[in-house]
């Protein structure tokens, strides 16, 4: 038996600072600066996540003057990746995801890579509309091939 090659590193992904988790043929890219998203997921070299090409590498810093340029026709930035949109959609403020949770930077609370697992934990700011603060923990357990 042997363990699949694994690593956790801080790199850039499509222009954003990202935490990259690699295990065998799987690569996961977490971008804390854009809503704590799982922005990339590659399996055997094939990217499985969408990212909006016009928004790659861009961020929202809370300055509402930049909001229209980021939002385009949707009324909110369609960054891509895996995100947390609070349900129900019918209760979204002005018909858009909660801006603070969806687009502001999230804090990296923990990263780890040991014999059992590797991962990252990120936490949102407190949402100014809902009062929610979300913690997302992504864990990859060590995979043993035999």
N, C-alpha and C positions, 0 to 999 in steps of 0.2 A: 504494500500500500504506500502511496505517496500523496502529499497534499498538493492541490492545484496552486500554481504560482499566484501570489497575492501581494498587493501593495496599497498603501494609502499615501497620497501626496497632495501638496498644494500647488496647483498649476493654473494655467489659463485655459478657458474653454470658450471658443467663439468670442473672444475679447473680454470675457468676465473672469475675475478671480474665482477659482472653483476648487473644491475638494474632489479628488478623483479616487475612486475605489476600483481596484482591478482584481479580479479573481478568475483565473482561467480565461475563457472566451468572453466574459462579461466585464464591461466597464460602465460605471455609474458616475455621473458628473453632477455634483450638488453646487448650486450657485446661491450662496446666502444673500448676496446684494440685491436680488430680485425676488423678494417674497419667499426666500428659503427653498427655492425650487430644486427638484430633481430635473435638471434641464437637459441632460443627455443620458441615454441608455443605449449602449452599443453591445451587440452580441455577434461574435465572430466577424467583426469589422463592419456590421450593418447597423446604422443609426436608426433607432426605433422611435425617437421623440422628434416632434416638430419644434422648431424655433423660428420666430418671425425674422426673416433676413434683414429687414430694415431696423430692427431693434437689437440685433446682436451686439453685445458689448456696451449697450446703453443702460443707464440706471435712472431711477427717480429719487431725487433727494428731498422731496417735500415741497419744492418750489412750484407753485401752481402755474407759473408762467410757462414752464416746460411741458405741462400736462397735455395741451392740445396737440403738440407735435408728436408726442409719444402715443397718443390715443388714436389718431386717425379717424376713420369712419365708424369705429366701434363705440367710441365714447370712453374707452379705457384701453390701456395697452394690452395687446394680445401677444404676450411674451412668448408663450409656448411652454413646453415642459410639463411636468406633473406639479400641480398646485393644490392649494386648499381653498376652495370656494365654499363659504359658509352657507348652509341650506336654511330655509328654503330660498330659492332664487327669487321668488315673488316678493321677498322682504329685502332684497338688495337695495341699498340707498341709490336712488335715481336710476334703478335698473342696471347697475354695474356692481361687480364684486367690491367688497370692502377695500378701499384704496390702501389703507395702512397695512393690511394683512397680505394683499396681493402684490404690492409694488415696492414697499419700503424695504430697506435692508433688515435681515434677521441676524441675530447674534449667534455665533458658534459657541455652544455651551460645552461641548466635549467632542473629542475625536479619539479613536483607539484602534489599535491593530495588534492583536495578540494571537496566541495559538488557537483560541476558540472562535473568535469573531473579529470583525472590524466594522467600524461605522462612524457615524456623525450624528450629533444632536444639535438642532438649531431651534431658536425661540424667536417668535415674532415680537414686534413692539406691541404695546397695549393699543388696541384699536380705538381711535377717538370717537367712532360712531357706536360700536357695539360694546366696548369695554372688554372684549375678549383678548386673551393672549394665548397663543397656540405654541405648543412644543411638538416638534417632529423629530422622530428618532429613526434613522435608517440603519439597519444591521444586516450584515452579510455573515452568515455562519461559515466557519471553515468547512470546505468540501473535501472529503477524502475519496480519492479514486482507488479502486482496488481490483 
